[in-house]
Amino acid sequence: MAGPFDNPFGLSALTLPLREQRLKVLSSNLANADTPGYQAQEFDFQRALKGAEDHQRSIAAGPSRGPLGLGGGGGGAADAMGLADGPDFRRYVTTRQALQPSLDGNTVNTETENAAFGRAVLEYRASLTFFESRVRGLMTAITGQ
């Protein structure tokens, strides 16, 4: 049975690395906007989050739980996300179809990428704010201040 201390940081601990990866993919698209033949990429955040949640559940249900229910190695959030050996986000990166064909084969639309990057920054900041709030709440509960 999962208790409140199995994952004290909730979804916030899972979303931050995924949102960071999405920012990296979008910034790579912007950096390669003038590279001939470059294919714009997209990071499937929803699929990645579901994969991270499923992996966390499989670790929590496994027989090799640590003393605090944090997984076998006690690696905390990194262990629960399957990041202990290093993150592998490549399976969630896909090639985006071009909105408008280009003579040089580049599929990056800078306006679309800039808008997506701006939104991704806001989402990252919101996730970070939720995480900070959760940490502050836990610290208050621990210290009583």
Buried (B, 14 or more C-beta within 10 A) or exposed (E): EEEEEBBBBEBBBBBBBBBBBBBBBBEBBBEBBEEEEBBBBBBBBEEBBEBBBEBBEEBBEEEEBEEEBBBEEEBBBBBBBBBBEEBEBEEBBBEBEBEEEBEEEBBBBEEBBBEBBEEBEEBBEEBBEBBEEBEEEEEEEEEEE
